[in-house]
């Protein structure tokens, strides 16, 4: 992977040897990273307090404080930053200790440019994954709270679709309700899809989502499967859709409907993403059931008002 393919990242190097600072700077800058250096742990901590970094590379043996202090400070005060420990005093004990208190990796001196590049790349990948995981958990928590605090059907439908788009960073989402009598799927709500795509009509459940019915689990189809798995493959392509995941919204064995997410790129959803989608669908199904029950009661009350004398109807509204 060349420098142009790597994400921009800022790295702070803590080492009291000037020659190490210069060689590390040259290697990292050739890889496209921005590098700052500190010859003392104390100075590095000041820099961390005033500027944000993606990664810290620190020596273990420093003249003012131990590099372990830098690892502890980053783990405690800068959760979005990662740390890699390197040292000329490589022992198993120091490696294990640094990992226990928050280091992502360990690199003994002397190291080659390739070893430094590899450990830096691995650490940055771990940092980005950690940030993404925290973002997902926060978004999920906010969505879960919003779903549990509302019983308005339209609001719940909107929350389900908009939340799953944010969680999985996809192009669009739709909620399809299963009509048992006609064996069709009708669009109840969608976000991110064009009006033309939404107006393509009801879908045959056996054609569009049969595998999800049988398995009860999320099913992914990519563009190569559109002809056999979709009723309107040409419209999906025109919409710019490359991958679709369909997930049942279930209460026990009862399927209320299906949550469909649409990706604008050829994408393989990993096990963690599928687990997250399943978890979210369980919350969404419960919220949807409560909102539908409330909506039925509200409609019944509205219907009764036609046959109830006006003063009584007003009392019911209160």
C-alpha positions as CSV (number, residue, x, y, z in Angstrom):
1,X,0.0,0.0,0.0
2,X,1.5,3.3,-1.0
3,X,1.2,6.7,0.8
4,X,-1.6,7.9,-1.4
5,X,-3.8,4.9,-0.3
6,X,-3.2,5.5,3.4
7,X,-5.5,7.8,5.5
8,X,-3.9,11.0,6.7
9,X,-2.7,10.5,10.2
10,X,-0.8,12.5,12.8
11,X,1.8,10.7,14.9
12,X,3.8,11.9,17.9
13,X,7.2,10.2,18.4
14,X,8.7,10.3,21.9
15,X,12.4,9.4,22.0
16,X,15.4,11.1,23.5
17,X,17.8,10.0,20.7
18,X,17.9,12.6,17.9
19,X,19.0,10.1,15.3
20,X,15.9,7.9,16.0
21,X,13.7,10.9,15.8
22,X,15.1,11.8,12.4
23,X,15.0,8.3,10.9
24,X,11.4,7.7,12.2
25,X,10.3,11.1,10.8
26,X,11.7,10.3,7.4
27,X,10.1,6.8,7.2
28,X,6.7,8.1,8.4
29,X,6.6,11.2,6.2
30,X,7.5,9.0,3.2
31,X,4.4,7.0,4.1
32,X,2.3,10.1,4.0
33,X,1.9,10.6,7.8
34,X,2.4,13.8,9.7
35,X,5.0,13.4,12.4
36,X,5.9,15.5,15.4
37,X,8.7,14.7,17.9
38,X,9.4,15.1,21.6
39,X,12.7,14.4,23.3
40,X,11.0,14.2,26.8
41,X,7.8,12.5,28.1
42,X,6.9,15.7,29.9
43,X,7.0,17.8,26.7
44,X,5.0,15.1,24.9
45,X,2.3,15.2,27.4
46,X,2.1,19.0,27.0
47,X,1.8,18.5,23.2
48,X,-1.0,15.9,23.7
49,X,-2.9,18.3,25.8
50,X,-2.9,21.0,23.2
51,X,-3.1,19.0,20.0
52,X,-4.9,15.8,18.8
53,X,-2.9,12.9,17.5
54,X,-3.9,9.6,16.0
55,X,-0.9,7.6,17.3
56,X,2.0,7.9,19.8
57,X,5.2,6.0,19.4
58,X,7.2,6.1,22.6
59,X,10.5,4.7,23.8
60,X,10.3,2.8,27.1
61,X,13.6,4.2,28.6
62,X,13.4,8.0,28.7
63,X,15.6,10.4,30.8
64,X,12.8,12.3,32.6
65,X,10.0,9.7,33.0
66,X,9.3,6.2,31.9
67,X,7.5,5.7,28.5
68,X,5.0,3.7,30.5
69,X,3.7,7.0,31.9
70,X,3.0,8.2,28.3
71,X,1.1,4.9,27.6
72,X,-1.0,5.4,30.8
73,X,-1.7,9.1,30.1
74,X,-2.8,8.3,26.5
75,X,-5.1,5.4,27.6
76,X,-6.6,7.5,30.4
77,X,-6.9,11.0,28.8
78,X,-6.9,10.4,25.0
79,X,-9.1,7.4,24.1
80,X,-9.1,8.3,20.4
81,X,-5.3,8.0,20.2
82,X,-3.3,4.8,20.1
83,X,0.2,4.0,21.5
84,X,3.0,1.7,20.3
85,X,6.0,1.1,22.6
86,X,9.5,0.6,21.2
87,X,12.7,0.1,23.1
88,X,16.2,-1.2,23.0
89,X,15.6,-3.0,26.3
90,X,13.2,-5.5,24.9
91,X,11.9,-8.1,27.3
92,X,8.7,-10.2,27.4
93,X,7.8,-8.6,30.8
94,X,8.0,-5.0,29.5
95,X,6.1,-5.9,26.3
96,X,3.3,-7.6,28.3
97,X,3.2,-4.7,30.8
98,X,2.9,-2.1,28.1
99,X,0.0,-4.0,26.5
100,X,-1.8,-4.4,29.8
101,X,-1.9,-0.7,30.4
102,X,-3.0,0.3,27.0
103,X,-0.3,-0.1,24.3
104,X,-1.6,-1.4,21.0
105,X,1.7,-3.0,19.9
106,X,5.4,-3.4,20.8
107,X,8.4,-2.9,18.6
108,X,12.0,-3.7,19.8
109,X,15.0,-1.6,18.6
110,X,16.7,-1.7,16.3
111,X,13.8,-2.0,13.8
112,X,13.7,-1.8,10.0
113,X,11.7,0.7,8.0
114,X,9.4,-2.1,7.0
115,X,8.8,-3.2,10.6
116,X,8.0,0.4,11.6
117,X,5.6,0.8,8.7
118,X,3.8,-2.4,9.5
119,X,3.4,-1.7,13.2
120,X,2.2,1.8,12.5
121,X,-0.3,0.7,9.9
122,X,-1.7,-2.0,12.2
123,X,-1.9,0.4,15.1
124,X,-3.7,3.0,13.0
125,X,-6.2,0.4,11.8
126,X,-6.9,-0.5,15.5
127,X,-7.4,3.2,16.3
128,X,-9.8,3.7,13.5
129,X,-11.7,0.5,14.5
130,X,-11.9,1.7,18.1
131,X,-13.3,5.0,17.0
132,X,-15.8,3.4,14.8
133,X,-16.9,1.0,17.5
134,X,-17.4,3.8,20.0
135,X,-19.3,5.8,17.4
136,X,-21.6,2.8,16.6
137,X,-22.2,2.2,20.3
138,X,-23.1,5.8,20.9
139,X,-25.4,5.9,17.8
140,X,-27.0,2.6,18.9
141,X,-27.6,3.8,22.4
142,X,-29.2,7.1,21.2
143,X,-31.4,5.2,18.7
144,X,-32.4,2.7,21.3
145,X,-33.3,5.5,23.7
146,X,-35.3,7.3,21.0
147,X,-37.2,4.2,20.0
148,X,-38.1,3.4,23.6
149,X,-39.3,6.9,24.3
150,X,-41.8,7.3,21.5
151,X,-45.1,5.6,20.6
152,X,-45.9,7.7,17.5
153,X,-46.0,5.3,14.5
154,X,-44.6,7.7,12.0
155,X,-41.8,8.8,14.3
156,X,-40.9,5.2,15.0
157,X,-40.8,4.4,11.3
158,X,-38.6,7.4,10.6
159,X,-36.3,6.6,13.6
160,X,-35.8,3.0,12.5
161,X,-34.8,3.9,8.9
162,X,-32.7,6.9,9.7
163,X,-30.9,5.2,12.6
164,X,-29.9,2.1,10.7
165,X,-28.5,4.3,7.9
166,X,-26.3,6.1,10.5
167,X,-25.3,2.9,12.2
168,X,-24.1,1.0,9.1
169,X,-23.3,4.1,6.9
170,X,-25.3,3.0,4.0
171,X,-27.1,4.8,1.1
172,X,-30.7,4.1,2.2
173,X,-33.1,2.1,4.3
174,X,-36.7,1.0,4.0
175,X,-39.3,-0.7,6.2
176,X,-41.5,-3.2,4.4
177,X,-44.7,-4.4,6.0
178,X,-45.8,-8.0,5.3
179,X,-49.4,-8.3,4.1
180,X,-50.2,-12.0,4.9
181,X,-53.4,-12.1,2.9
182,X,-51.9,-10.9,-0.4
183,X,-48.4,-12.2,0.4
184,X,-47.0,-8.9,-0.6
185,X,-44.6,-6.4,0.9
186,X,-45.7,-2.8,1.1
187,X,-43.3,0.1,1.7
188,X,-44.2,1.7,5.0
189,X,-41.3,4.2,5.2
190,X,-38.0,4.8,3.5
191,X,-35.1,7.2,3.6
192,X,-32.5,7.8,0.9
193,X,-34.5,6.4,-2.0
194,X,-35.9,8.3,-4.9
195,X,-39.6,8.8,-5.5
196,X,-39.4,6.8,-8.7
197,X,-38.0,3.8,-6.9
198,X,-40.5,4.0,-4.1
199,X,-43.4,4.0,-6.6
200,X,-42.5,0.7,-8.2
201,X,-45.4,-0.9,-6.4
202,X,-46.0,-3.7,-3.9
203,X,-43.5,-6.6,-3.9
204,X,-44.2,-10.3,-4.1
205,X,-42.9,-11.6,-0.7
206,X,-42.0,-15.0,-2.2
207,X,-39.9,-13.4,-4.9
208,X,-38.2,-10.6,-3.0
209,X,-37.6,-12.0,0.5
210,X,-38.3,-15.7,0.6
211,X,-34.9,-16.7,2.0
212,X,-35.3,-14.3,4.9
213,X,-38.7,-15.9,5.7
214,X,-37.2,-19.3,5.8
215,X,-34.0,-18.5,7.7
216,X,-35.4,-15.8,10.0
217,X,-32.0,-14.1,9.7
218,X,-30.5,-11.2,7.7
219,X,-29.7,-12.0,4.1
220,X,-27.4,-10.1,1.8
221,X,-27.6,-10.0,-2.0
222,X,-25.2,-8.2,-4.3
223,X,-25.6,-6.9,-7.8
224,X,-24.8,-10.2,-9.4
225,X,-27.8,-11.8,-7.7
226,X,-30.3,-9.1,-8.6
227,X,-31.8,-10.9,-11.5
228,X,-32.8,-14.0,-9.5
229,X,-33.5,-12.3,-6.1
230,X,-35.3,-9.0,-7.0
231,X,-38.6,-8.2,-8.8
232,X,-37.2,-5.0,-10.3
233,X,-33.4,-5.5,-10.8
234,X,-33.2,-2.8,-13.5
235,X,-34.7,-0.2,-11.2
236,X,-32.3,-1.1,-8.4
237,X,-29.4,-0.6,-10.7
238,X,-30.8,2.7,-12.0
239,X,-31.1,3.8,-8.3
240,X,-27.4,3.1,-7.9
241,X,-27.8,0.2,-5.5
242,X,-25.0,-2.4,-5.4
243,X,-25.9,-4.4,-2.3
244,X,-29.1,-5.1,-0.3
245,X,-29.5,-6.6,3.2
246,X,-32.9,-7.7,4.3
247,X,-33.5,-8.3,8.0
248,X,-36.8,-9.5,9.6
249,X,-38.5,-7.5,12.3
250,X,-39.7,-10.3,14.6
251,X,-41.6,-10.6,17.9
252,X,-41.0,-14.2,18.9
253,X,-41.8,-16.1,15.7
254,X,-44.2,-13.5,14.4
255,X,-42.7,-11.4,11.6
256,X,-44.1,-7.8,11.6
257,X,-42.1,-6.7,8.6
258,X,-38.7,-6.4,7.1
259,X,-35.9,-3.8,7.4
260,X,-34.0,-3.4,4.1
261,X,-30.7,-1.5,3.8
262,X,-29.2,-0.4,0.5
263,X,-25.6,0.2,-0.2
264,X,-24.4,2.3,-3.1
265,X,-21.2,0.3,-3.3
266,X,-20.3,-3.4,-3.6
267,X,-20.0,-4.2,0.1
268,X,-19.5,-7.2,2.2
269,X,-21.2,-6.9,5.6
270,X,-19.1,-8.5,8.3
271,X,-20.3,-10.7,11.2
272,X,-20.1,-7.7,13.7
273,X,-22.2,-5.6,11.4
274,X,-24.8,-8.4,10.9
275,X,-24.9,-8.9,14.7
276,X,-25.5,-5.2,15.2
277,X,-28.2,-5.2,12.6
278,X,-30.0,-8.1,14.2
279,X,-29.7,-6.5,17.6
280,X,-31.1,-3.2,16.3
281,X,-33.9,-5.1,14.5
282,X,-35.0,-6.7,17.8
283,X,-35.3,-3.2,19.4
284,X,-37.0,-1.8,16.3
285,X,-39.6,-4.7,16.3
286,X,-40.6,-4.0,19.9
287,X,-40.9,-0.3,19.3
288,X,-42.9,-0.9,16.1
289,X,-45.3,-3.3,17.8
290,X,-45.9,-0.8,20.6
291,X,-46.5,2.0,18.2
292,X,-48.8,-0.1,16.0
293,X,-50.9,-1.1,19.1
294,X,-51.1,2.6,20.2
295,X,-52.1,3.6,16.7
296,X,-54.9,1.0,16.6
297,X,-56.2,2.2,19.9
298,X,-56.1,5.9,18.8
299,X,-58.0,5.0,15.6
300,X,-60.6,3.1,17.6
301,X,-61.1,6.1,19.9
302,X,-61.4,8.4,16.9
303,X,-64.0,6.1,15.4
304,X,-66.0,5.9,18.6
305,X,-66.2,9.7,18.8
306,X,-68.7,9.6,15.9
307,X,-71.2,7.8,18.1
308,X,-70.6,9.4,21.4
309,X,-72.3,12.7,22.5
310,X,-70.0,15.7,22.2
311,X,-69.4,16.4,26.0
312,X,-68.4,12.8,26.5
313,X,-66.1,12.8,23.5
314,X,-64.3,15.9,24.9
315,X,-63.8,14.1,28.2
316,X,-62.2,11.2,26.3
317,X,-59.8,13.6,24.6
318,X,-58.8,14.9,28.0
